[in-house]
Amino acid sequence: MLRYIGVIILTLVFVQGGFSQEVSGFHDIQPGSAPNEYNIKTTIKGLVGVDIARIKYIISNKHTYKASPNNALFSDRNESYIKFYIMAVPASGVLNVELGIVLADDAEHAFPVEFQYSKNEEKQTVNLPQVNFSGNGEIVAVLEAPEPVAPVEEEIPEVIVEEVPAVEEIPEVVEVPEPVEPVVEETPEPSEPVAEEIPEPIETPEPVAPVVEEVPEPVAPVIEEEPESAPVVEEVPEVEETPPPVEVSRVAVKYTVQILSLAEFSQIRLNTYCRQHNLSINDVKKKQVGEWMKITYGEANSIQEATQLKEKLMRENSINEAFVTPIK
C-alpha cells in the first residue's frame, strides 16, 4: 500500500514540475537616448495552448515608466509594479513584451518579474529572470530563473452594476391662447344740419315826402351743407394660425464602440477582460466577421454620443484602444 502511495506522489511531483518548467523567458535590454534610460524586451516561450496571461514587473513608481510604441497590450501602473494583460496569445506560443524605464539614480537595482498564465482552466505562476542594473551604468540580465513558487491567485472583485430605470421624459404641452376678436367701435351717425331761421322783413313806414325810396328785397342767406363724413372702420388684424407641431423622426442608424477583435474567441477570456475593466457583461456584444470575433460595448443614437462613450471608456475604464462603428 505504501509503495503505491509513493508512486502516486512521485508522479504528481513530476507532472507539476514539468508544467512549471514548460514556460521560459529571457530579457534583451538596450540603453535609451536619455541618461539612465533603458528599453526592456522580454521574450516568453512555451505558451502553446495558453488561454490568457499577465506579466508583472516589480518596479516602484519612483522610476519613470515609458510606454513602448511596439507594445499594444493593456497595461496597469501603480506605486509598486507595472502589469500587462495578454488576452490573445499567438498560435506560435512565443510572446514579446516591451517597455521603457528611466531609473531614478545610478544605484544598483534588481527588478523581479512574475508571469502568470491560464491553461485548460488551471492557473500557474512562473518567476522569470530578474532585471539587474549595476551602479556603473552596466546592464546585467539574469538568464536563469529562480525556482517556481506556488501560484498565487488574485481574487478579482466582481463589479455589481446597478441598473437605473429609464425615466421617460413627458414633453411639455404649450397652450396656444385663443384669438381675441377685436372690438369694432361704432361710429355715431352724422346729425342732420340745423337750418337757421330767416328773419322776417321789417316793414318801412311810408315817408311823408312825395318821393318814395325803394327798399331792396332781403336776400335769403345761403346755408352751406356740411359734407357727409364716411364712417371710419378700424382694420381688424389677421390672427396667424399656429401650425401643428411636426414630429421629428429619430435617426434609424445607431452606433457602438468596438473594444476588441479576437482571432480565437474564449468566453472565459472575455469575462475576465470585463471584470478587469469594470464593464457590464450585459452591455458587451459579439459578432463574427470572417475569421475575427468583433467585441463591441454600448449603443448610441448618434456618432457624437458614441464618441463621448468611447472617451468615457478610455478615461474611466482604462481601455487604450477603441473606436466608433455603426451598428449594421
Backbone as numpy.savetxt, mean C-alpha at the origin, in Angstrom:
# Nx Ny Nz CAx CAy CAz Cx Cy Cz
19.47 -59.84 24.47 18.64 -58.63 24.47 19.50 -57.37 24.47
20.52 -57.34 25.33 21.42 -56.19 25.39 22.17 -56.03 24.08
22.43 -57.14 23.42 23.15 -57.10 22.13 22.33 -56.35 21.08
21.01 -56.66 21.02 20.15 -55.99 20.04 20.01 -54.51 20.35
19.90 -54.18 21.64 19.79 -52.76 22.03 21.03 -51.99 21.62
22.23 -52.60 21.79 23.47 -51.94 21.39 23.54 -51.72 19.90
23.08 -52.68 19.12 23.10 -52.52 17.65 22.17 -51.39 17.23
21.00 -51.28 17.86 20.05 -50.21 17.52 20.63 -48.85 17.85
21.28 -48.71 19.02 21.87 -47.42 19.42 22.96 -47.03 18.45
23.85 -47.96 18.05 24.92 -47.64 17.10 24.35 -47.22 15.75
23.27 -47.86 15.34 22.65 -47.49 14.06 22.09 -46.08 14.10
21.43 -45.69 15.21 20.89 -44.34 15.33 22.00 -43.30 15.33
23.09 -43.57 16.05 24.22 -42.63 16.09 24.82 -42.47 14.71
24.94 -43.57 13.96 25.53 -43.51 12.62 24.64 -42.69 11.67
23.30 -42.90 11.73 22.38 -42.16 10.87 22.39 -40.69 11.21
22.39 -40.37 12.52 22.39 -38.96 12.91 23.68 -38.29 12.51
24.81 -38.99 12.68 26.10 -38.40 12.31 26.19 -38.20 10.81
25.69 -39.18 10.03 25.71 -39.02 8.57 24.84 -37.88 8.12
23.69 -37.69 8.77 22.80 -36.59 8.41 23.41 -35.24 8.69
24.09 -35.10 9.84 24.70 -33.82 10.21 25.89 -33.50 9.34
26.65 -34.51 8.87 27.82 -34.28 8.04 27.46 -34.16 6.56
26.19 -34.26 6.23 25.78 -34.21 4.84 25.97 -32.81 4.25
25.81 -31.77 5.05 25.93 -30.38 4.61 27.28 -29.84 5.04
27.99 -29.17 4.13 29.29 -28.55 4.42 29.35 -27.18 3.77
30.26 -26.33 4.26 30.37 -24.98 3.71 31.74 -24.39 3.94
32.06 -23.36 3.16 33.32 -22.63 3.32 33.08 -21.18 2.91
34.06 -20.29 3.29 33.94 -18.85 3.06 35.05 -18.37 2.13
34.71 -17.42 1.26 35.68 -16.71 0.42 35.58 -15.23 0.79
36.63 -14.67 1.38 36.61 -13.29 1.90 37.59 -12.45 1.10
37.10 -11.30 0.62 37.93 -10.38 -0.14 37.82 -8.99 0.48
38.97 -8.21 0.50 38.91 -6.85 1.06 38.09 -5.93 0.17
37.40 -4.96 0.79 36.60 -3.99 0.05 37.39 -2.74 -0.29
36.68 -1.72 -0.75 37.35 -0.48 -1.17 37.65 0.44 0.00
36.91 0.36 1.11 37.12 1.24 2.26 37.96 0.51 3.32
38.57 1.25 4.25 39.33 0.62 5.33 38.42 -0.27 6.19
38.95 -1.43 6.58 38.24 -2.40 7.42 36.95 -2.92 6.77
36.86 -2.81 5.44 35.69 -3.33 4.73 36.04 -4.65 4.05
35.14 -5.65 4.17 35.38 -6.97 3.59 34.09 -7.50 2.98
34.25 -8.26 1.92 33.13 -8.92 1.24 33.23 -10.43 1.53
32.15 -11.00 2.09 32.12 -12.40 2.50 31.19 -13.16 1.55
31.70 -14.26 0.98 30.89 -15.15 0.14 30.94 -16.55 0.74
29.79 -17.04 1.19 29.68 -18.35 1.81 29.05 -19.33 0.82
29.72 -20.45 0.58 29.22 -21.49 -0.31 28.85 -22.71 0.52
27.61 -23.19 0.38 27.10 -24.33 1.15 26.70 -25.42 0.16
27.18 -26.65 0.42 26.91 -27.79 -0.47 26.14 -28.88 0.29
25.58 -29.80 -0.48 24.87 -30.94 0.10 23.44 -30.64 0.48
22.77 -29.70 -0.23 21.40 -29.32 0.12 20.36 -29.95 -0.81
20.70 -31.06 -1.43 19.75 -31.72 -2.32 18.56 -32.24 -1.51
17.35 -31.89 -1.94 16.15 -32.33 -1.24 15.78 -31.48 -0.05
16.51 -30.37 0.20 16.21 -29.51 1.34 15.02 -28.62 0.98
14.04 -28.49 1.92 12.85 -27.68 1.68 13.15 -26.21 1.87
13.43 -25.79 3.10 13.75 -24.40 3.42 14.96 -24.38 4.35
15.61 -23.21 4.45 16.79 -23.10 5.29 16.99 -21.64 5.69
17.91 -21.42 6.63 18.33 -20.07 7.02 19.77 -20.13 7.49
20.50 -19.04 7.31 21.89 -18.94 7.76 22.00 -17.69 8.62
22.75 -17.83 9.75 22.85 -16.74 10.71 24.32 -16.46 11.02
24.74 -15.20 10.79 26.09 -14.74 11.13 26.02 -14.01 12.47
26.74 -14.51 13.48 26.70 -13.89 14.82 27.64 -12.69 14.81
27.13 -11.56 14.32 27.90 -10.31 14.20 27.09 -9.20 14.85
27.65 -8.55 15.87 26.92 -7.50 16.58 26.77 -6.27 15.70
25.81 -5.41 16.07 25.52 -4.25 15.24 26.52 -3.11 15.38
27.58 -3.30 16.18 28.63 -2.26 16.18 29.45 -2.34 14.90
29.39 -3.46 14.20 30.01 -3.60 12.89 28.93 -3.33 11.83
29.26 -2.55 10.83 28.28 -2.11 9.84 28.03 -3.20 8.81
26.74 -3.52 8.61 26.35 -4.51 7.61 26.04 -3.81 6.28
26.61 -4.33 5.19 26.38 -3.77 3.87 25.79 -4.87 2.98
24.58 -4.61 2.46 23.92 -5.60 1.60 24.66 -5.73 0.27
24.76 -6.95 -0.22 25.44 -7.21 -1.49 24.43 -7.20 -2.63
24.77 -6.58 -3.77 23.83 -6.60 -4.91 23.64 -7.99 -5.51
24.54 -8.94 -5.16 24.42 -10.31 -5.69 23.58 -11.21 -4.80
23.01 -10.64 -3.73 22.25 -11.46 -2.77 20.80 -10.96 -2.75
19.87 -11.79 -3.21 18.46 -11.41 -3.25 17.65 -12.10 -2.15
18.32 -12.69 -1.14 17.62 -13.40 -0.07 16.99 -12.40 0.89
15.90 -12.82 1.55 15.29 -11.99 2.58 16.20 -11.99 3.82
16.46 -10.79 4.36 17.40 -10.66 5.46 16.72 -10.08 6.70
17.36 -10.31 7.86 16.88 -9.78 9.14 18.10 -9.38 9.94
18.17 -8.13 10.38 19.32 -7.61 11.12 18.86 -7.09 12.47
19.51 -7.58 13.56 19.24 -7.01 14.87 20.56 -6.71 15.56
20.54 -6.50 16.87 21.73 -6.05 17.56 22.80 -7.13 17.71
22.50 -8.40 17.46 23.49 -9.46 17.69 23.77 -10.34 16.49
22.94 -10.30 15.42 23.22 -11.20 14.30 22.64 -10.64 13.00
23.07 -11.28 11.89 22.53 -11.03 10.55 21.99 -12.37 10.05
20.71 -12.42 9.68 20.08 -13.68 9.30 19.51 -13.57 7.89
19.68 -14.65 7.09 19.13 -14.73 5.75 18.21 -15.95 5.67
17.06 -15.80 5.00 16.08 -16.87 4.85 16.12 -17.39 3.41
16.24 -18.71 3.26 16.28 -19.35 1.94 14.96 -20.09 1.77
14.09 -19.56 0.90 12.78 -20.16 0.67 12.77 -21.11 -0.53
13.80 -21.05 -1.38 13.89 -21.93 -2.54 15.35 -22.32 -2.74
15.67 -23.57 -2.46 17.04 -24.08 -2.62 17.22 -24.55 -4.06
18.33 -24.20 -4.73 18.54 -24.66 -6.11 18.55 -26.18 -6.19
18.18 -26.70 -7.36 18.11 -28.15 -7.55 19.49 -28.80 -7.44
20.56 -28.04 -7.68 21.91 -28.59 -7.57 22.32 -28.85 -6.13
21.62 -28.24 -5.16 21.98 -28.40 -3.76 23.12 -27.51 -3.31
23.55 -26.57 -4.15 24.65 -25.65 -3.83 24.06 -24.25 -3.68
24.37 -23.57 -2.57 23.82 -22.26 -2.26 24.96 -21.28 -1.98
24.87 -20.06 -2.52 25.84 -18.99 -2.28 25.16 -17.83 -1.58
25.78 -17.36 -0.49 25.27 -16.23 0.28 26.38 -15.18 0.36
26.07 -13.92 -0.02 27.07 -12.86 -0.03 26.60 -11.70 0.83
27.55 -11.06 1.51 27.26 -9.87 2.30 28.55 -9.08 2.50
28.43 -7.83 2.91 29.57 -6.97 3.19 29.61 -6.56 4.65
30.81 -6.40 5.21 30.98 -6.02 6.61 32.07 -4.94 6.70
31.81 -3.89 7.48 32.81 -2.88 7.81 33.07 -3.00 9.31
34.30 -3.46 9.67 34.63 -3.67 11.07 34.73 -2.34 11.81
34.37 -2.37 13.10 34.38 -1.14 13.89 35.79 -0.72 14.27
36.78 -1.67 14.31 38.14 -1.34 14.71 39.10 -2.34 14.06
40.39 -2.24 14.45 41.42 -3.13 13.91 41.70 -4.33 14.81
40.83 -4.57 15.80 41.07 -5.67 16.73 40.75 -7.01 16.06
41.12 -8.12 16.78 40.82 -9.45 16.27 39.35 -9.77 16.51
38.74 -10.39 15.52 37.32 -10.72 15.61 37.10 -12.13 15.06
36.20 -12.87 15.70 35.80 -14.20 15.24 34.27 -14.25 15.24
33.69 -14.53 14.07 32.24 -14.53 13.92 31.75 -15.95 13.64
31.02 -16.58 14.58 30.43 -17.90 14.31 29.33 -17.80 13.24
29.13 -18.91 12.53 28.12 -18.99 11.48 27.29 -20.25 11.72
25.98 -20.07 11.82 25.07 -21.18 12.09 24.13 -21.37 10.91
23.95 -22.61 10.48 23.08 -22.93 9.34 22.04 -23.95 9.78
20.77 -23.63 9.56 19.67 -24.52 9.92 18.83 -24.81 8.68
18.48 -26.09 8.46 17.70 -26.44 7.28 16.69 -27.52 7.64
15.69 -27.65 6.76 14.61 -28.62 6.96 14.57 -29.55 5.76
14.62 -30.86 6.06 14.59 -31.88 5.00 13.65 -32.99 5.44
12.64 -33.23 4.60 11.63 -34.25 4.91 10.97 -33.96 6.26
10.62 -32.69 6.46 9.93 -32.24 7.68 10.78 -32.41 8.94
12.10 -32.58 8.81 12.99 -32.72 9.97 14.02 -31.60 9.94
14.16 -30.88 11.05 15.08 -29.75 11.13 16.44 -30.21 11.66
17.49 -29.58 11.15 18.85 -29.90 11.58 19.68 -28.62 11.58
20.56 -28.48 12.57 21.43 -27.30 12.68 22.89 -27.72 12.51
23.63 -26.97 11.69 25.05 -27.25 11.43 25.83 -25.97 11.69
26.94 -26.08 12.44 27.83 -24.95 12.65 28.86 -24.90 11.52
28.78 -23.86 10.68 29.73 -23.69 9.59 31.03 -23.11 10.13
32.11 -23.07 9.33 33.38 -22.50 9.81 33.20 -21.05 10.24
33.94 -20.66 11.29 33.92 -19.28 11.74 34.69 -18.39 10.76
34.37 -17.11 10.77 35.09 -16.11 9.97 35.93 -15.27 10.93
37.27 -15.37 10.79 38.19 -14.69 11.71 38.91 -13.56 11.00
39.10 -12.44 11.70 39.88 -11.30 11.21 40.95 -11.00 12.26
42.23 -11.00 11.86 43.32 -10.70 12.79 43.50 -9.19 12.92
44.25 -8.77 13.94 44.43 -7.35 14.20 45.28 -6.63 13.18
46.10 -7.34 12.37 46.96 -6.67 11.39 46.30 -6.54 10.03
45.00 -6.77 9.97 44.31 -6.59 8.70 44.27 -7.84 7.84
44.87 -8.96 8.26 44.85 -10.18 7.47 43.53 -10.92 7.69
43.16 -11.70 6.70 41.90 -12.45 6.74 42.20 -13.90 7.02
41.53 -14.48 7.99 41.71 -15.89 8.31 40.32 -16.53 8.29
40.11 -17.50 7.44 38.85 -18.24 7.37 39.08 -19.66 7.83
38.40 -20.09 8.86 38.52 -21.45 9.36 37.78 -22.38 8.42
38.50 -23.39 7.85 37.90 -24.28 6.87 37.25 -25.49 7.51
37.65 -25.86 8.73 37.08 -27.02 9.38 35.96 -26.56 10.30
34.83 -27.13 10.14 33.69 -26.75 10.97 33.78 -27.44 12.32
33.35 -26.80 13.41 33.31 -27.47 14.72 32.26 -28.57 14.73
32.30 -29.34 15.77 31.38 -30.46 15.87 29.94 -29.96 15.90
29.03 -30.69 15.22 27.62 -30.23 15.19 27.00 -30.31 16.57
26.15 -29.37 16.83 25.42 -29.33 18.10 23.99 -29.76 17.85
23.31 -30.01 18.95 21.92 -30.44 18.82 21.10 -29.33 18.20
20.14 -29.68 17.33 19.35 -28.62 16.68 18.53 -27.84 17.69
18.51 -26.53 17.47 17.73 -25.64 18.32 16.60 -25.11 17.48
15.42 -25.51 17.80 14.25 -25.07 17.04 13.71 -23.81 17.67
13.64 -22.78 16.85 13.08 -21.52 17.32 11.58 -21.55 17.11
10.87 -21.25 18.15 9.42 -21.21 18.04 9.01 -19.89 17.44
8.28 -19.99 16.36 7.83 -18.78 15.69 6.41 -18.51 16.17
6.17 -17.38 16.85 4.83 -17.10 17.37 3.85 -16.91 16.22
2.68 -17.49 16.39 1.64 -17.33 15.38 1.02 -15.95 15.53
0.84 -15.33 14.40 0.27 -13.99 14.39 -1.23 -14.12 14.17
-2.00 -13.65 15.13 -3.46 -13.71 15.04 -3.94 -12.40 14.43
-4.54 -12.54 13.28 -5.04 -11.36 12.59 -6.53 -11.26 12.84
-6.94 -10.19 13.53 -8.35 -9.98 13.81 -9.01 -9.36 12.59
-10.10 -9.98 12.18 -10.82 -9.46 11.02 -11.76 -8.36 11.49
-11.61 -7.22 10.91 -12.45 -6.08 11.23 -13.62 -6.06 10.28
-14.85 -6.10 10.80 -16.01 -6.10 9.87 -16.06 -4.82 9.08
-16.38 -5.01 7.81 -16.44 -3.85 6.93 -17.70 -3.04 7.22
-17.55 -1.73 7.32 -18.66 -0.84 7.61 -19.09 -0.21 6.31
-20.36 -0.45 5.95 -20.85 0.12 4.71 -21.15 1.60 4.92
-20.63 2.38 4.01 -20.86 3.81 4.08 -22.22 4.14 3.47
-23.05 4.88 4.22 -24.37 5.28 3.74 -24.24 6.65 3.12
-24.51 6.76 1.82 -24.34 8.07 1.20 -25.35 9.06 1.74
-24.91 10.28 1.91 -25.78 11.34 2.41 -26.76 11.75 1.32
-28.03 11.89 1.70 -29.07 12.31 0.76 -29.23 13.81 0.88
-28.96 14.49 -0.21 -29.07 15.95 -0.23 -30.46 16.33 -0.69
-31.22 16.99 0.18 -32.57 17.40 -0.17 -32.53 18.64 -1.05
-33.22 18.55 -2.20 -33.30 19.69 -3.12 -34.53 20.51 -2.75
-34.36 21.77 -2.39 -35.54 22.57 -2.00 -36.50 22.74 -3.17
-37.81 22.74 -2.84 -38.82 22.94 -3.88 -38.75 24.37 -4.40
-38.95 24.52 -5.74 -38.89 25.88 -6.29 -40.02 26.75 -5.74
-39.72 27.98 -5.39 -40.69 28.92 -4.83 -41.28 29.75 -5.96
-42.61 29.75 -6.04 -43.26 30.53 -7.07 -43.17 32.02 -6.73
-42.63 32.80 -7.66 -42.51 34.24 -7.36 -43.88 34.90 -7.27
-44.00 35.87 -6.40 -45.25 36.60 -6.21 -45.31 37.76 -7.20
-46.32 37.74 -8.05 -46.50 38.82 -9.05 -47.37 39.91 -8.42
-46.78 41.07 -8.26 -47.55 42.18 -7.68 -48.57 42.70 -8.69
-49.79 42.87 -8.21 -50.85 43.38 -9.08 -50.68 44.88 -9.27
-50.71 45.27 -10.54 -50.58 46.70 -10.87 -51.97 47.34 -10.84
-52.16 48.40 -10.06 -53.50 49.02 -10.00 -53.89 49.60 -11.35
-55.18 49.47 -11.65 -55.69 50.01 -12.91 -55.61 51.55 -12.88
-55.26 52.11 -14.03 -55.17 53.59 -14.06 -56.54 54.23 -13.84
-56.60 55.28 -13.04 -57.87 55.97 -12.73 -58.29 56.85 -13.89
-59.58 56.97 -14.03 -60.11 57.80 -15.11 -59.81 59.29 -14.85
-59.45 60.02 -15.91 -59.13 61.45 -15.71 -60.38 62.24 -15.29
-60.18 63.17 -14.39 -61.27 64.03 -13.87 -61.38 65.28 -14.75
-62.52 65.47 -15.32 -62.74 66.66 -16.19 -62.96 67.91 -15.35
-62.26 68.99 -15.73 -62.41 70.27 -15.01 -63.73 70.95 -15.40
-64.34 71.53 -14.37 -65.60 72.24 -14.63 -65.35 73.53 -15.40
-66.17 73.76 -16.40 -66.06 74.96 -17.24 -66.92 76.08 -16.61
-66.33 77.17 -16.25 -67.13 78.25 -15.63 -68.13 78.88 -16.64
-69.28 79.15 -16.10 -70.30 79.76 -16.97 -69.91 81.20 -17.32
-70.24 81.63 -18.56 -69.88 83.02 -18.95 -70.67 84.06 -18.13
-70.00 85.13 -17.80 -70.62 86.22 -17.01 -71.31 87.22 -17.96
-72.55 87.42 -17.66 -73.29 88.37 -18.50 -72.86 89.81 -18.22
-72.57 90.52 -19.30 -72.12 91.92 -19.18 -73.32 92.86 -19.29
-73.49 93.77 -18.33 -74.65 94.69 -18.41 -74.55 95.60 -19.63
-75.64 95.93 -20.10 -75.68 96.80 -21.27 -75.13 98.18 -20.92
-74.22 98.66 -21.76 -73.66 100.00 -21.48 -74.71 101.11 -21.74
-74.48 102.20 -21.05 -75.40 103.36 -21.22 -75.14 104.01 -22.55
-73.88 103.95 -22.91 -73.55 104.64 -24.18 -74.19 103.88 -25.32
-74.37 104.58 -26.43 -75.02 103.94 -27.54 -74.15 102.88 -28.18
-72.84 103.02 -27.93 -71.93 102.04 -28.58 -71.86 100.80 -27.70
-72.16 99.70 -28.32 -72.13 98.43 -27.55 -70.88 97.63 -27.98
-70.06 97.40 -27.04 -68.85 96.61 -27.32 -69.18 95.12 -27.33
-68.59 94.44 -28.37 -68.83 93.01 -28.48 -67.85 92.25 -27.57
-68.43 91.42 -26.80 -67.61 90.62 -25.88 -67.31 89.28 -26.55
-66.04 88.91 -26.66 -65.73 87.62 -27.31 -66.25 86.43 -26.50
-66.64 85.45 -27.26 -67.15 84.24 -26.59 -66.01 83.50 -25.86
-66.34 83.07 -24.69 -65.26 82.32 -23.96 -64.86 81.03 -24.67
-63.58 80.77 -24.62 -63.02 79.56 -25.27 -62.98 78.42 -24.25
-63.52 77.32 -24.63 -63.51 76.17 -23.69 -62.07 75.66 -23.49
-61.69 75.43 -22.29 -60.30 74.94 -22.04 -60.09 73.55 -22.63
-58.88 73.35 -23.14 -58.52 72.06 -23.75 -58.05 71.11 -22.64
-58.71 70.00 -22.56 -58.35 69.00 -21.52 -57.36 68.01 -22.13
-56.18 67.98 -21.56 -55.15 67.03 -22.04 -55.41 65.64 -21.47
-55.51 64.68 -22.38 -55.74 63.31 -21.95 -54.42 62.65 -21.56
-54.45 62.11 -20.37 -53.24 61.39 -19.90 -53.13 60.04 -20.63
-51.96 59.71 -21.14 -51.81 58.41 -21.85 -51.97 57.24 -20.89
-52.66 56.25 -21.37 -52.84 55.06 -20.54 -51.50 54.33 -20.39
-51.09 54.10 -19.14 -49.81 53.39 -18.89 -50.04 51.90 -18.90
-49.16 51.20 -19.63 -49.26 49.73 -19.69 -48.86 49.12 -18.36
-49.56 48.10 -17.90 -49.20 47.47 -16.60 -47.81 46.83 -16.68
-47.05 47.08 -15.64 -45.67 46.54 -15.57 -45.74 45.12 -15.00
-45.28 44.16 -15.79 -45.27 42.76 -15.35 -43.84 42.35 -15.08
-43.54 41.95 -13.84 -42.18 41.52 -13.48 -41.90 40.14 -14.10
-40.69 40.02 -14.64 -40.29 38.76 -15.24 -40.01 37.73 -14.14
-40.57 36.55 -14.27 -40.38 35.48 -13.29 -39.16 34.66 -13.70
-38.10 34.59 -12.85 -36.90 33.81 -13.24 -37.23 32.34 -13.36
-36.64 31.73 -14.39 -36.85 30.30 -14.59 -36.10 29.50 -13.54
-36.75 28.50 -13.01 -36.13 27.64 -11.99 -35.40 26.51 -12.70
-34.07 26.41 -12.45 -33.28 25.35 -13.08 -33.60 23.99 -12.45
-33.89 23.05 -13.32 -34.19 21.70 -12.83 -32.90 20.99 -12.45
-32.87 20.37 -11.25 -31.68 19.63 -10.79 -31.66 18.27 -11.47
-30.58 17.97 -12.23 -30.54 16.66 -12.92 -30.42 15.54 -11.91
-30.96 14.37 -12.21 -30.85 13.23 -11.27 -29.40 12.83 -11.11
-29.00 12.34 -9.91 -27.60 11.94 -9.69 -27.23 10.79 -10.60
-26.01 10.89 -11.14 -25.49 9.87 -12.05 -24.69 8.86 -11.26
-25.04 7.63 -11.36 -24.31 6.57 -10.66 -23.02 6.26 -11.40
-21.92 6.32 -10.66 -20.60 6.06 -11.24 -20.32 4.57 -11.12
-20.11 3.96 -12.23 -19.82 2.52 -12.21 -18.39 2.27 -11.79
-18.20 1.24 -11.00 -16.86 0.90 -10.52 -16.04 0.26 -11.64
-14.74 0.48 -11.53 -13.83 -0.08 -12.53 -13.77 -1.59 -12.34
-13.87 -2.30 -13.42 -13.90 -3.76 -13.33 -12.52 -4.35 -13.04
-11.45 -3.64 -13.44 -10.10 -4.18 -13.27 -9.67 -4.02 -11.82
-9.13 -5.10 -11.22 -8.59 -5.05 -9.87 -7.10 -5.39 -9.92
-6.39 -5.03 -8.85 -4.94 -5.21 -8.81 -4.55 -5.93 -7.53
-3.35 -6.52 -7.54 -2.80 -7.22 -6.37 -1.29 -7.03 -6.36
-0.63 -7.54 -5.31 0.82 -7.39 -5.13 1.46 -8.77 -5.15
2.38 -9.01 -6.11 3.08 -10.29 -6.18 4.30 -10.23 -5.27
4.44 -11.24 -4.37 5.54 -11.25 -3.40 6.50 -12.41 -3.62
6.07 -13.47 -4.33 6.95 -14.61 -4.54 6.67 -15.23 -5.91
7.70 -15.91 -6.46 7.56 -16.70 -7.68 8.44 -17.94 -7.50
7.81 -19.11 -7.31 8.51 -20.33 -6.93 8.48 -21.34 -8.08
9.68 -21.90 -8.37 9.76 -22.97 -9.37 9.28 -24.29 -8.79
9.56 -24.51 -7.48 9.09 -25.72 -6.78 8.27 -25.27 -5.58
6.95 -25.49 -5.64 6.05 -24.98 -4.60 5.93 -25.98 -3.45
5.89 -25.43 -2.23 5.66 -26.22 -1.02 4.76 -25.42 -0.10
3.63 -26.00 0.34 2.71 -25.29 1.22 3.34 -25.01 2.57
4.19 -25.93 3.04 4.88 -25.71 4.33 5.81 -24.51 4.21
6.51 -24.41 3.10 7.40 -23.27 2.87 6.62 -21.97 2.84
5.45 -21.96 2.19 4.64 -20.75 2.11 4.09 -20.35 3.48
3.64 -21.34 4.29 3.14 -21.02 5.63 4.25 -20.43 6.50
5.45 -20.99 6.41 6.59 -20.45 7.19 6.91 -19.02 6.76
6.87 -18.77 5.46 7.15 -17.43 4.95 6.12 -16.43 5.47
4.84 -16.79 5.50 3.79 -15.88 5.98 3.97 -15.59 7.47
4.34 -16.62 8.27 4.55 -16.37 9.70 5.75 -15.46 9.93
6.82 -15.64 9.15 8.02 -14.81 9.34 7.77 -13.34 8.99
6.84 -13.08 8.07 6.59 -11.70 7.64 5.23 -11.19 8.12
4.64 -11.87 9.10 3.38 -11.42 9.70 2.30 -11.18 8.64
2.12 -12.13 7.75 1.11 -12.03 6.69 -0.04 -12.99 7.00
-1.25 -12.53 6.71 -2.43 -13.39 6.88 -2.49 -14.39 5.74
-2.55 -15.67 6.07 -2.58 -16.70 5.03 -3.86 -16.61 4.21
-4.94 -15.99 4.78 -6.20 -15.86 4.05 -6.10 -14.85 2.92
-5.14 -13.88 3.02 -4.97 -12.87 1.97 -3.96 -13.29 0.92
-3.36 -14.47 1.05 -2.36 -14.94 0.09 -3.04 -15.86 -0.93
-2.77 -15.63 -2.21 -3.35 -16.44 -3.27 -2.25 -17.04 -4.14
-2.52 -18.22 -4.71 -1.56 -18.94 -5.54 -2.14 -19.09 -6.94
-1.25 -18.99 -7.95 -1.67 -19.18 -9.34 -0.51 -19.78 -10.12
-0.75 -20.92 -10.77 0.27 -21.59 -11.57 0.33 -20.95 -12.95
1.49 -20.41 -13.31 1.72 -19.79 -14.61 2.91 -20.50 -15.25
2.65 -21.40 -16.18 3.73 -22.16 -16.79 4.38 -23.08 -15.77
5.71 -22.95 -15.62 6.45 -23.77 -14.65 6.59 -23.07 -13.29
6.02 -21.88 -13.13 6.20 -21.10 -11.91 4.88 -20.97 -11.16
4.98 -20.96 -9.84 3.84 -20.71 -8.97 3.93 -19.27 -8.49
2.97 -18.42 -8.92 2.95 -17.02 -8.54 2.19 -16.86 -7.22
2.83 -16.18 -6.25 2.22 -15.94 -4.94 1.90 -14.45 -4.85
0.62 -14.10 -4.64 0.20 -12.71 -4.54 -0.47 -12.46 -3.20
-0.57 -11.16 -2.83 -1.14 -10.79 -1.53 -2.07 -9.60 -1.72
-3.29 -9.72 -1.15 -4.23 -8.62 -1.10 -4.93 -8.37 -2.43
-5.82 -7.38 -2.40 -6.61 -7.02 -3.58 -6.96 -5.54 -3.48
-6.88 -4.80 -4.59 -7.13 -3.36 -4.60 -7.96 -3.02 -5.82
-8.74 -1.91 -5.72 -9.62 -1.49 -6.81 -8.92 -0.56 -7.80
-7.74 -0.05 -7.48 -7.01 0.84 -8.38 -5.53 0.58 -8.24
-4.76 1.05 -9.23 -3.31 0.85 -9.19 -2.67 1.70 -8.10
-3.33 2.87 -7.78 -2.79 3.69 -6.68 -2.96 2.98 -5.35
-4.12 2.37 -5.11 -4.35 1.64 -3.86 -3.43 0.44 -3.75
-3.18 -0.25 -4.87 -2.27 -1.40 -4.86 -0.83 -0.96 -4.58
-0.43 0.21 -5.11 0.93 0.72 -4.83 1.09 1.03 -3.35
0.08 1.62 -2.73 0.14 1.89 -1.29 0.25 0.59 -0.50
-0.47 -0.46 -0.93 -0.36 -1.77 -0.25 1.04 -2.34 -0.39
1.65 -2.21 -1.57 3.02 -2.73 -1.78 4.01 -2.00 -0.86
3.91 -0.64 -0.79 4.81 0.12 0.08 4.61 -0.25 1.55
3.38 -0.53 1.96 3.13 -0.94 3.35 3.76 -2.29 3.64
3.68 -3.26 2.70 4.30 -4.57 2.90 5.81 -4.45 3.00
6.43 -3.59 2.17 7.88 -3.44 2.21 8.33 -2.72 3.48
7.46 -1.80 3.99 7.85 -1.02 5.17 7.56 -1.76 6.48
6.38 -2.36 6.60 5.97 -2.94 7.87 6.20 -4.44 7.96
6.27 -5.14 6.83 6.43 -6.60 6.85 7.79 -7.07 6.35
8.75 -6.12 6.13 10.13 -6.45 5.75 10.18 -7.30 4.47
9.34 -6.96 3.49 9.37 -7.63 2.20 10.17 -6.78 1.23
11.27 -7.36 0.72 12.20 -6.57 -0.10 11.76 -6.50 -1.56
11.22 -7.58 -2.09 10.87 -7.61 -3.51 9.38 -7.86 -3.66
8.69 -6.89 -4.30 7.26 -6.99 -4.57 6.91 -6.01 -5.68
5.88 -6.32 -6.44 5.43 -5.41 -7.50 3.95 -5.60 -7.73
3.32 -4.53 -8.31 1.88 -4.51 -8.55 1.58 -5.18 -9.88
0.51 -5.99 -9.90 0.12 -6.70 -11.12 -1.40 -6.76 -11.17
-2.01 -6.65 -12.36 -3.48 -6.75 -12.44 -3.96 -8.18 -12.23
-5.17 -8.30 -11.70 -5.78 -9.62 -11.50 -6.51 -10.00 -12.78
-6.10 -11.11 -13.36 -6.69 -11.56 -14.62 -7.64 -12.73 -14.37
